[in-house]
Amino acid sequence: LDVPHLRPKLVAKYAGPSYLVSGRVSTTNWATKLAYYRHCTDWLQTGTTVDFDLDHSIITARFAFRILSDTTVFRAAIDTNGIVSSLWERRLDDRIALSLSAFLNHAVDNYGVGIGLSFE
């Protein structure tokens, strides 16, 4: 057991009929994450997260949405650091899924794309 690498956190989560609110606070540096997710319809979900890192004076907000269907999920997000990300995932079979992902970091002019095949 490596005690110096333990980072205990205080966590809380509350789920309502169409929303979820959660929070996490690190007990070592008091970094905090707050999140709110809402089920707008049967196929659309939206969410917002805010990260506070007081040691480094960084606050980041992220706005995201998720579109669901029977065999497909599409997720996209943008944050205040200028990072745009997306993921499209399609279930090909009960145990196989195909994923396409991309991100664009405007702040450092960087991007990435990916393709994946998942077996469960």
C-alpha positions in Angstrom: 0.0 0.0 0.0 1.5 3.3 -1.2 0.0 5.8 1.2 1.5 9.0 -0.4 -0.4 8.2 -3.7 -3.8 7.9 -2.0 -6.0 10.9 -2.9 -9.2 10.8 -0.9 -12.2 12.7 -2.3 -15.6 13.7 -1.0 -18.3 12.8 -3.5 -22.1 13.4 -3.7 -24.7 12.6 -6.3 -28.4 13.3 -6.5 -30.6 11.9 -9.2 -34.1 13.3 -9.9 -36.7 12.1 -12.4 -35.0 13.8 -15.4 -31.7 15.2 -14.1 -28.5 14.3 -12.1 -26.4 16.6 -10.0 -23.0 15.6 -8.7 -20.0 17.0 -7.0 -16.5 16.0 -6.0 -13.9 17.7 -3.8 -10.4 16.5 -3.4 -9.2 16.6 0.2 -5.6 17.1 -0.7 -5.7 20.2 -2.8 -9.4 21.1 -2.7 -9.9 20.7 -6.4 -13.6 20.7 -7.1 -15.8 19.3 -9.9 -19.6 20.1 -10.1 -21.8 18.6 -12.8 -25.4 18.9 -13.9 -27.0 16.5 -16.5 -30.5 16.7 -17.8 -32.6 14.2 -19.9 -34.4 16.6 -22.2 -36.2 13.9 -24.2 -35.9 10.1 -24.6 -33.1 10.7 -27.2 -31.4 13.9 -26.1 -29.3 14.6 -23.0 -27.4 17.7 -22.1 -24.8 18.4 -19.4 -22.6 21.0 -17.9 -19.5 20.5 -15.7 -17.3 23.1 -14.0 -13.8 22.2 -12.6 -12.1 24.4 -10.0 -8.4 23.9 -9.4 -7.5 26.5 -6.8 -3.8 25.4 -6.6 -3.2 26.3 -10.2 -5.9 29.0 -10.4 -7.7 27.2 -13.2 -11.5 27.1 -13.8 -12.8 25.1 -16.7 -16.5 24.8 -17.8 -17.7 22.2 -20.3 -21.0 22.0 -22.2 -22.0 18.7 -23.8 -24.9 16.9 -25.3 -25.6 13.2 -26.1 -28.0 11.9 -28.8 -29.3 8.3 -28.3 -30.9 5.8 -30.6 -31.4 2.1 -30.4 -28.0 1.2 -31.8 -26.2 4.6 -32.0 -24.8 7.2 -29.6 -23.4 10.6 -30.6 -21.7 12.8 -28.0 -20.1 16.2 -28.5 -18.7 18.8 -26.1 -16.9 22.1 -26.0 -15.0 23.6 -23.0 -13.7 27.0 -22.1 -10.1 26.0 -23.0 -11.2 25.8 -26.6 -11.3 22.0 -26.9 -14.1 20.6 -29.1 -14.6 16.8 -28.9 -17.0 14.3 -30.4 -17.7 10.6 -30.4 -20.0 8.5 -32.6 -20.5 4.9 -31.5 -22.6 2.3 -33.3 -23.5 -1.1 -31.9 -22.9 -3.6 -34.8 -23.9 -6.7 -32.8 -24.8 -7.5 -29.1 -21.0 -7.6 -28.3 -19.3 -5.5 -31.0 -19.3 -1.7 -31.3 -17.6 0.7 -33.8 -16.4 4.1 -32.6 -15.3 7.2 -34.5 -13.9 10.1 -32.5 -12.3 13.5 -33.0 -11.1 16.4 -31.0 -9.8 19.9 -31.9 -7.8 22.0 -29.5 -8.0 25.6 -30.7 -5.6 26.9 -28.0 -2.6 24.9 -29.2 -3.7 24.3 -32.8 -3.9 20.5 -32.3 -6.3 17.9 -33.4 -6.9 14.1 -33.4 -9.1 11.5 -35.0 -9.6 7.9 -34.1 -11.5 4.8 -35.0 -12.1 1.9 -32.7 -13.7 -1.5 -32.5 -14.9 -2.8 -29.1 -15.5 -6.4 -28.2 -17.4 -7.1 -25.0 
